[in-house]
Amino acid sequence: MTDTTANALPAERLAGFPCWIELYTPDIDASAAFYRNLLGWEITPAEPGEPLTTEVHHDGRLIGSFEPAEEAHGDPGWRVSFMVDDVRAAAGAAKGAGGGVVVEPTHVTETMAYALASDPDGNVVGLLQDEDFEGPYPYQAGMPVWFDVLASDLELAERFYREAAGWPTRRLTIADQEQPFYTSVVGGRSVSGVGRAGYFGSEEVPSRWRIYFGVEDADAAARRVRELGGTVVVEPIDFTFGRMVEVADPHGARFLLTTF
């Protein structure tokens, strides 16, 4: 879901950008095989001393990691983190905007620190401060190309993500109709969003973050998911910004595949 075709963002302003993904899974090897065969990822054990269990690379880019399910703060499955200018200030803002802090700001390296926060619906997200951040995910097949969450209270959730995660938000408009949905616009490109529960046709109970991965053909990708032991949650549909399908991996972690 994007309302511009821009592929590059200026390095000087990345606050609010979805910058890291993690899958918390009960079987890292089985999950690695599934996503390797579906999206072409390279999943390898992290180097000794690294704060990761695995590293997920695609097209030469480090995009995330797979971690043991028992280490998840909250439900297993996919988690997204957002770039912030100051992780301590972001954690403080989370508390003041209807959310909470799950893991207090922690330094990982001299140039990187993170915290985990919960939004007003209890969704756990990462807040990452990283002076050496590589930059936005390339907008291409196999990469995360969109992120959204549906909230029980849209205005409260919009405030949380604007103040805690640094989102510069604007109301989504389609065919001159204002939608119950806010997008985060970084560098002139919509990169994530928060909408009212039920916006996509069914109530999301509980609320959860959804990660969309780019594919060339959503229907072919849905068939491949089934072949690899996953399930199709919602059959492929055409939406304003492309054709998409909601699926789950063999352990039930849900995500979407979308043309772009």
LOMARNU-799346 format. One record per residue: x, y negated, z negated of N, C-alpha, C in turn; residue in three letters. Coordinates in pm, whole numbers. Each point is the difference from the previous one (the first is absolute). Last residue first. Layout:
(lotor (X, Y, Z), (X, Y, Z), (X, Y, Z), Ala) ...
This chain:
(lotor (326, 485, 629), (35, -138, -40), (35, -82, 123), Phe) (lotor (-236, 499, -238), (66, -63, 113), (18, -147, -36), Thr) (lotor (-32, 373, -391), (-67, -98, 83), (82, -40, 121), Thr) (lotor (-95, 329, -482), (81, -6, 120), (-73, -91, 98), Leu) (lotor (-4, 77, -577), (-64, -19, 130), (104, -2, 110), Leu) (lotor (-62, 243, -524), (60, -111, 73), (-73, -11, 131), Phe) (lotor (24, 311, -511), (-73, -57, 113), (75, -118, 62), Arg) (lotor (104, 479, -293), (35, -143, 8), (-60, -59, 127), Ala) (lotor (-24, 477, -137), (-111, -92, -27), (35, -146, 2), Gly) (lotor (269, 406, 105), (-16, -14, -145), (-106, -104, -36), His) (lotor (129, 103, 460), (-42, 126, -63), (-18, -7, -151), Pro) (lotor (-81, -457, 261), (103, 102, 19), (-40, 128, -75), Asp) (lotor (-347, -362, 221), (68, 35, -125), (103, 106, 30), Ala) (lotor (-292, -426, 286), (38, 139, -18), (57, 21, -141), Val) (lotor (-275, -359, 380), (44, 17, -139), (22, 149, -24), Glu) (lotor (22, -328, 461), (-55, 120, -61), (54, 8, -142), Val) (lotor (-65, -378, 458), (63, 50, -122), (-71, 126, -48), Met) (lotor (80, -417, 413), (-68, 125, -29), (72, 68, -116), Arg) (lotor (-26, -553, 89), (59, 122, 54), (-87, 121, -31), Gly) (lotor (-102, -459, -134), (142, -15, 28), (64, 128, 55), Phe) (lotor (-474, -43, -120), (33, -123, 70), (146, -4, 46), Thr) (lotor (-183, 481, -50), (-21, -115, -85), (47, -122, 76), Phe) (lotor (-142, 557, 82), (52, -125, 53), (-36, -112, -95), Asp) (lotor (83, 534, -136), (-98, -102, 35), (72, -120, 61), Ile) (lotor (71, 565, -177), (48, -122, 67), (-114, -93, 40), Pro) (lotor (-94, 316, -420), (37, 23, 139), (43, -132, 67), Glu) (lotor (53, 116, -522), (-95, -72, 85), (48, 14, 143), Val) (lotor (221, 266, -302), (-100, -50, -94), (-111, -73, 74), Val) (lotor (360, 406, 126), (-52, -127, 51), (-114, -44, -90), Val) (lotor (445, 323, -128), (-142, -10, 30), (-33, -137, 56), Thr) (lotor (465, 359, -20), (-71, -111, -61), (-147, 1, 37), Gly) (lotor (347, 307, 168), (-58, 36, -129), (-65, -114, -75), Gly) (lotor (203, 18, 457), (104, 4, -103), (-54, 27, -140), Leu) (lotor (-283, -46, 389), (94, 108, 31), (104, 17, -110), Glu) (lotor (-303, -362, -27), (-67, 128, -28), (96, 117, 25), Arg) (lotor (153, -429, 113), (-18, 10, -145), (-61, 133, -36), Val) (lotor (29, -110, 454), (128, 44, -56), (-8, 13, -151), Arg) (lotor (-370, -175, 232), (15, 143, 28), (129, 53, -61), Arg) (lotor (-70, -458, -28), (-96, 71, -86), (10, 150, 22), Ala) (lotor (252, -280, 281), (57, 4, -135), (-92, 74, -96), Ala) (lotor (-150, -84, 436), (103, 103, 2), (63, 14, -137), Ala) (lotor (-307, -344, 49), (-68, 129, 12), (100, 115, 1), Asp) (lotor (157, -452, -6), (-61, 39, -127), (-68, 136, 7), Ala) (lotor (425, -220, 267), (-131, 59, 33), (-63, 52, -129), Asp) (lotor (417, -229, -13), (-35, -36, 137), (-142, 45, 34), Glu) (lotor (165, -149, -503), (9, 114, 92), (-40, -48, 139), Val) (lotor (129, -205, -544), (-24, -15, 142), (16, 130, 77), Gly) (lotor (-168, -71, -521), (121, 25, 78), (-33, -6, 148), Phe) (lotor (-215, -188, -501), (-26, 37, 138), (135, 18, 71), Tyr) (lotor (-207, 4, -539), (111, -31, 89), (-34, 55, 138), Ile) (lotor (-280, -152, -479), (3, 81, 121), (116, -48, 88), Arg) (lotor (-185, -23, -559), (73, -56, 112), (5, 98, 116), Trp) (lotor (-408, -11, -365), (136, 50, 22), (63, -72, 118), Arg) (lotor (-471, 57, -371), (74, -80, 96), (140, 58, 16), Ser) (lotor (-361, 353, -162), (55, -128, -43), (67, -74, 116), Pro) (lotor (-317, 73, 172), (-2, 19, -145), (83, 123, -31), Val) (lotor (-170, -329, 424), (123, 65, -41), (0, 8, -153), Glu) (lotor (-418, -33, 383), (61, -48, -122), (127, 79, -31), Glu) (lotor (-177, -80, 503), (-28, 86, -114), (73, -56, -121), Ser) (lotor (14, -224, 424), (-117, 83, 19), (-33, 94, -113), Gly) (lotor (355, -346, 42), (18, 93, 110), (-112, 102, 10), Phe) (lotor (-3, -331, -345), (23, -74, 124), (13, 93, 120), Tyr) (lotor (-60, 100, -489), (-104, 27, 99), (23, -67, 133), Gly) (lotor (224, -221, -418), (-37, 141, 5), (-118, 20, 95), Ala) (lotor (312, -419, 89), (-103, 40, -95), (-31, 149, 16), Arg) (lotor (492, -177, 135), (-139, -21, 37), (-94, 43, -110), Gly) (lotor (552, -135, 146), (-88, 48, -106), (-143, -35, 39), Val) (lotor (527, 66, 263), (-127, -63, -29), (-72, 60, -118), Gly) (lotor (492, -75, 347), (-75, 82, -95), (-129, -73, -33), Ser) (lotor (300, -167, 333), (76, 119, -35), (-73, 91, -99), Val) (lotor (-25, -435, 396), (-76, 67, -106), (66, 133, -30), Ser) (lotor (264, -436, 198), (-57, 131, 32), (-78, 54, -119), Arg) (lotor (268, -415, 15), (-94, -8, 110), (-65, 130, 37), Gly) (lotor (308, -52, -372), (69, -28, 125), (-91, -3, 120), Gly) (lotor (-250, 199, -368), (141, -30, -27), (69, -21, 134), Val) (lotor (-515, 66, -243), (66, -44, 122), (141, -45, -34), Val) (lotor (-442, 308, -197), (124, -65, -40), (79, -29, 127), Ser) (lotor (-556, 53, -61), (126, 54, 47), (115, -81, -56), Thr) (lotor (-548, 118, -143), (111, -95, 9), (122, 71, 57), Tyr) (lotor (-576, 64, -9), (132, 61, 11), (104, -112, 10), Phe) (lotor (-506, 33, 82), (33, 14, -143), (135, 69, -15), Pro) (lotor (-127, -312, 438), (-13, 133, -56), (28, 1, -151), Gln) (lotor (-181, -361, 416), (88, 17, -114), (-29, 133, -67), Glu) (lotor (-70, -139, 525), (-72, 39, -121), (101, 24, -113), Gln) (lotor (99, -105, 473), (-52, -119, -71), (-80, 34, -124), Asp) (lotor (235, 341, 239), (-107, -54, 86), (-73, -114, -70), Ala) (lotor (289, 179, -341), (-13, 80, 122), (-119, -53, 78), Ile) (lotor (354, -135, -443), (-114, -38, 84), (4, 83, 127), Thr) (lotor (228, -21, -540), (-7, 60, 131), (-127, -44, 72), Leu) (lotor (283, -276, -384), (-120, 80, 21), (-2, 53, 143), Arg) (lotor (463, -99, -272), (-105, -72, 73), (-116, 95, 24), Arg) (lotor (502, -56, -325), (-120, 64, 55), (-84, -93, 85), Thr) (lotor (511, 116, -215), (-65, -118, 58), (-124, 49, 74), Pro) (lotor (262, 257, -422), (-65, -3, 130), (-41, -141, 40), Trp) (lotor (244, 201, -405), (47, -108, 85), (-65, -7, 136), Gly) (lotor (-65, 292, -407), (82, 54, 108), (42, -107, 101), Ala) (lotor (-260, -125, -387), (99, 97, -49), (94, 47, 112), Ala) (lotor (-357, -318, 91), (83, -52, -107), (110, 97, -43), Glu) (lotor (-310, 114, 351), (57, -130, 35), (98, -47, -108), Arg) (lotor (-250, 394, -71), (106, 21, 99), (64, -132, 45), Tyr) (lotor (-360, -20, -315), (109, 82, -52), (114, 11, 101), Phe) (lotor (-400, -215, 132), (81, -82, -90), (119, 78, -53), Arg) (lotor (-310, 234, 259), (75, -96, 83), (87, -88, -86), Glu) (lotor (-292, 292, -221), (111, 72, 62), (85, -93, 86), Ala) (lotor (-393, -173, -190), (97, 28, -106), (122, 71, 58), Leu) (lotor (-361, -81, 287), (67, -126, -34), (104, 21, -110), Glu) (lotor (-268, 374, 143), (89, -49, 104), (76, -124, -43), Leu) (lotor (-197, 423, -264), (-22, -144, -9), (100, -66, 94), Asp) (lotor (-6, 459, 7), (-135, -15, -54), (-38, -147, -14), Ser) (lotor (354, 183, 380), (-11, -38, -141), (-145, -13, -44), Ala) (lotor (372, 230, 391), (-135, -51, -18), (-27, -14, -150), Leu) (lotor (464, -5, 338), (-66, 55, -117), (-139, -62, -8), Val) (lotor (459, 77, 376), (-114, -71, -57), (-58, 74, -119), Asp) (lotor (419, -42, 423), (-28, 43, -137), (-124, -74, -46), Phe) (lotor (331, 125, 482), (-107, -75, -68), (-24, 62, -136), Trp) (lotor (339, 161, 296), (-35, -119, 77), (-111, -82, -65), Val) (lotor (418, 405, -70), (-118, -58, -63), (-32, -133, 69), Pro) (lotor (249, 368, 299), (24, -95, -108), (-130, -38, -69), Met) (lotor (24, 288, 387), (74, 64, -109), (28, -89, -117), Gly) (lotor (-82, -233, 469), (-48, 133, -39), (91, 61, -105), Ala) (lotor (10, -527, 7), (12, 103, 102), (-52, 133, -54), Gln) (lotor (172, -495, -163), (-139, 28, 35), (-1, 101, 114), Tyr) (lotor (376, -83, -412), (-29, -20, 142), (-143, 45, 32), Pro) (lotor (126, -175, -490), (-5, 123, 78), (-23, -35, 147), Tyr) (lotor (237, -377, -299), (-128, 67, 22), (15, 132, 75), Pro) (lotor (430, -156, -277), (-96, -72, 82), (-124, 84, 27), Gly) (lotor (404, 75, -295), (31, 14, 142), (-94, -78, 90), Glu) (lotor (164, -107, -521), (-111, 62, 73), (26, -5, 150), Phe) (lotor (263, -152, -407), (55, 64, 120), (-107, 69, 83), Asp) (lotor (-87, -225, -420), (72, -99, 79), (51, 58, 131), Glu) (lotor (-423, 132, -321), (118, 60, 61), (67, -101, 91), Asp) (lotor (-442, 133, -353), (86, -114, 28), (132, 57, 51), Gln) (lotor (-536, 195, -64), (142, 21, 25), (69, -132, 34), Leu) (lotor (-462, 275, -207), (44, -137, 24), (152, 5, 8), Leu) (lotor (-432, 389, 54), (133, -44, -36), (21, -147, 31), Gly) (lotor (-470, 274, -142), (81, -47, 112), (137, -41, -53), Val) (lotor (-500, 270, -149), (139, -31, -35), (76, -37, 127), Val) (lotor (-546, -30, -153), (97, 47, 99), (141, -44, -40), Asn) (lotor (-428, -113, -231), (87, 104, -51), (98, 58, 100), Gly) (lotor (-323, -378, 37), (-67, 129, 14), (86, 116, -48), Asp) (lotor (163, -457, -4), (-123, 5, -82), (-79, 129, 11), Pro) (lotor (521, 49, 95), (-94, -105, 40), (-129, 12, -81), Asp) (lotor (522, 139, -136), (-131, 54, 35), (-94, -115, 33), Ser) (lotor (572, 80, 22), (-115, -71, -53), (-127, 72, 40), Ala) (lotor (580, 53, -42), (-126, 58, 46), (-113, -74, -69), Leu) (lotor (535, -146, 146), (-98, 26, -106), (-118, 70, 64), Ala) (lotor (568, -131, 114), (-138, 33, 33), (-84, 7, -126), Tyr) (lotor (511, -174, 256), (-77, 28, -121), (-144, 28, 41), Ala) (lotor (545, -95, 218), (-136, 55, 13), (-62, 24, -137), Met) (lotor (461, -147, 96), (-81, -85, 88), (-145, 46, 11), Thr) (lotor (338, 223, -267), (24, -141, -27), (-91, -91, 80), Glu) (lotor (-203, 470, -82), (137, -37, 35), (18, -147, -37), Thr) (lotor (-381, 191, -160), (48, 123, 62), (146, -16, 40), Val) (lotor (-346, -246, -384), (103, -15, 102), (45, 137, 47), His) (lotor (-493, -161, -203), (118, 83, -24), (100, -23, 112), Thr) (lotor (-514, -173, -240), (109, -27, 95), (129, 71, -40), Pro) (lotor (-436, 235, -181), (57, -134, -12), (113, -20, 101), Glu) (lotor (-430, 324, 49), (143, 11, -29), (57, -141, 1), Val) (lotor (-454, 15, 19), (15, 142, -29), (145, 31, -36), Val) (lotor (-341, -453, -15), (134, 46, 35), (14, 144, -47), Val) (lotor (-464, -289, 162), (88, 34, -111), (135, 43, 52), Gly) (lotor (-471, -321, 157), (65, 130, 9), (84, 28, -123), Gly) (lotor (-246, -416, 104), (-95, 109, -13), (58, 139, 12), Gly) (lotor (246, -424, 10), (-94, 0, 112), (-91, 123, -2), Ala) (lotor (375, -102, -304), (-89, -115, -6), (-107, -2, 108), Gly) (lotor (341, 341, -31), (-76, 1, -125), (-103, -112, -5), Lys) (lotor (295, 16, 365), (-91, 115, 4), (-87, 4, -125), Ala) (lotor (350, -315, 32), (-119, -41, 73), (-102, 113, 8), Ala) (lotor (420, 88, -192), (-77, -90, -86), (-129, -44, 67), Gly) (lotor (301, 252, 253), (-59, 84, -105), (-84, -85, -94), Ala) (lotor (243, -228, 328), (-108, 77, 61), (-70, 88, -103), Ala) (lotor (385, -241, -125), (-113, -91, 17), (-120, 75, 59), Ala) (lotor (395, 241, -37), (-52, -33, -134), (-119, -93, 8), Arg) (lotor (231, 115, 398), (-79, 112, -51), (-54, -29, -140), Val) (lotor (114, -316, 426), (47, 11, -138), (-86, 106, -69), Asp) (lotor (-57, -77, 465), (116, -85, -20), (63, 21, -137), Asp) (lotor (-265, 394, 275), (-29, -121, -78), (129, -80, -16), Val) (lotor (-241, 445, 303), (114, -86, -27), (-46, -124, -77), Met) (lotor (-251, 488, -19), (2, -129, 68), (123, -80, -42), Phe) (lotor (-188, 558, 34), (61, -107, -78), (6, -126, 86), Ser) (lotor (-300, 505, -25), (63, -107, 75), (58, -103, -97), Val) (lotor (-160, 564, 17), (7, -127, -72), (74, -101, 87), Arg) (lotor (-267, 531, 30), (79, -110, 54), (-7, -125, -88), Trp) (lotor (-74, 478, -233), (-38, -48, 132), (89, -116, 41), Gly) (lotor (-176, 181, -515), (95, 30, 108), (-54, -49, 134), Pro) (lotor (-157, -254, -451), (-26, 119, 80), (112, 25, 100), Asp) (lotor (149, -271, -422), (-129, 2, 65), (-13, 125, 84), Gly) (lotor (452, -108, -67), (-76, -77, -98), (-138, -21, 61), His) (lotor (370, 407, 113), (-90, -108, 41), (-60, -70, -122), Ala) (lotor (292, 396, 15), (62, -129, -30), (-88, -118, 39), Glu) (lotor (-105, 467, 85), (-4, -23, -144), (63, -133, -41), Glu) (lotor (0, 161, 456), (-132, -47, -43), (-3, -33, -148), Ala) (lotor (456, -39, 295), (-83, 103, -64), (-131, -58, -55), Pro) (lotor (225, -237, 429), (34, 19, -140), (-90, 107, -62), Glu) (lotor (192, -251, 497), (-92, 97, -59), (48, 29, -141), Phe) (lotor (77, -464, 328), (50, 121, -65), (-115, 90, -40), Ser) (lotor (137, -435, 381), (-64, 37, -126), (64, 124, -59), Gly) (lotor (146, -243, 407), (-135, -55, -17), (-64, 36, -133), Ile) (lotor (489, -55, 316), (-49, 53, -127), (-135, -62, -29), Leu) (lotor (214, 67, 503), (-38, -94, -105), (-45, 75, -126), Arg) (lotor (118, 186, 447), (116, -64, -57), (-26, -94, -115), Gly) (lotor (-346, 256, 219), (65, -82, 103), (115, -82, -59), Asp) (lotor (-225, 195, -383), (-65, 13, 130), (66, -98, 96), His) (lotor (55, 254, -535), (47, -86, 108), (-86, 23, 124), His) (lotor (16, 96, -567), (-77, 19, 123), (48, -102, 102), Val) (lotor (203, 251, -476), (-6, -118, 85), (-77, 37, 126), Glu) (lotor (4, 197, -545), (27, 20, 142), (8, -136, 68), Thr) (lotor (-14, 0, -463), (13, 145, 16), (34, 36, 144), Thr) (lotor (139, -472, -264), (-102, 66, 81), (23, 151, -3), Leu) (lotor (290, -369, -174), (-123, 7, -80), (-116, 66, 73), Pro) (lotor (549, 108, 48), (-104, -88, 53), (-126, 14, -84), Glu) (lotor (395, 270, -69), (7, -132, -62), (-102, -99, 53), Gly) (lotor (138, 400, 318), (12, 1, -147), (15, -143, -54), Pro) (lotor (-257, 48, 463), (137, 18, -49), (0, 2, -152), Glu) (lotor (-443, 163, 253), (75, -123, -22), (140, 33, -50), Ala) (lotor (-294, 327, 326), (27, -31, -141), (81, -128, -12), Pro) (lotor (-315, 39, 429), (122, 63, -52), (14, -30, -149), Thr) (lotor (-330, -43, 479), (-7, -4, -147), (116, 80, -55), Ile) (lotor (-199, -244, 481), (113, 75, -55), (-5, -17, -152), Glu) (lotor (-421, -35, 389), (89, -56, -102), (117, 93, -30), Trp) (lotor (-404, 22, 316), (139, -3, 45), (98, -57, -101), Gly) (lotor (-496, 95, -21), (43, -136, 34), (146, -11, 43), Leu) (lotor (-228, 429, -102), (-108, -89, 42), (53, -132, 55), Leu) (lotor (289, 340, -183), (-63, 50, 122), (-110, -90, 52), Asn) (lotor (221, -112, -403), (104, 9, 104), (-64, 42, 132), Arg) (lotor (-265, -2, -388), (18, -134, 58), (109, -3, 106), Tyr) (lotor (-88, 418, -221), (-123, -53, 59), (25, -134, 69), Phe) (lotor (352, 200, -248), (-26, 72, 125), (-123, -56, 71), Ala) (lotor (105, -169, -426), (99, -43, 98), (-24, 67, 134), Ala) (lotor (-259, 136, -366), (-42, -132, 50), (97, -51, 106), Ser) (lotor (112, 399, -219), (-117, 21, 86), (-49, -132, 59), Ala) (lotor (354, -22, -312), (42, 68, 122), (-116, 21, 97), Asp) (lotor (-83, -190, -432), (72, -91, 88), (38, 68, 131), Ile) (lotor (-392, 73, -362), (92, 85, 74), (72, -85, 105), Asp) (lotor (-325, -188, -296), (38, 116, -82), (100, 91, 69), Pro) (lotor (-46, -556, 62), (-52, 128, 51), (44, 116, -88), Thr) (lotor (-11, -568, 118), (15, 86, -118), (-73, 131, 28), Tyr) (lotor (215, -415, 318), (-98, 107, -11), (34, 83, -124), Leu) (lotor (105, -537, 183), (41, 122, -69), (-115, 98, 1), Glu) (lotor (199, -504, 242), (-105, 98, -23), (59, 122, -67), Ile) (lotor (105, -572, 110), (47, 133, -40), (-120, 91, -21), Trp) (lotor (-35, -472, 125), (141, 23, 29), (50, 141, -30), Cys) (lotor (-426, -388, 100), (14, 140, -44), (138, 50, 41), Pro) (lotor (-86, -528, -98), (5, 101, 106), (7, 141, -59), Phe) (lotor (2, -429, -244), (-132, 53, 33), (2, 109, 104), Gly) (lotor (399, -342, 0), (-81, 29, -119), (-140, 42, 43), Ala) (lotor (378, -145, 283), (-56, 133, 7), (-83, 35, -123), Leu) (lotor (304, -397, 274), (-123, 4, -77), (-68, 135, 15), Arg) (lotor (422, -122, 213), (2, -89, -115), (-127, 8, -85), Glu) (lotor (99, 241, 421), (61, 60, -119), (-15, -88, -122), Ala) (lotor (-351, 28, 420), (121, -70, -40), (53, 52, -131), Pro) (lotor (-266, 314, 346), (-30, -97, -103), (128, -71, -39), Leu) (lotor (-222, 308, 444), (113, -39, -84), (-44, -106, -99), Ala) (lotor (-286, 188, 343), (70, 117, -52), (112, -35, -96), Asn) (lotor (-508, -202, 216), (138, -29, -39), (63, 122, -65), Ala) (lotor (-461, -72, 172), (89, 99, 59), (145, -25, -38), Thr) (lotor (-493, -92, -267), (100, -63, 84), (92, 108, 51), Thr) (lotor (-350, 77, -316), (-64, -99, 85), (104, -80, 78), Asp) (lotor (-69, 525, -239), (83, -119, 9), (-67, -98, 95), Thr) (lotor (-26, 526, -213), (-86, -118, 0), (89, -123, 0), Met) 
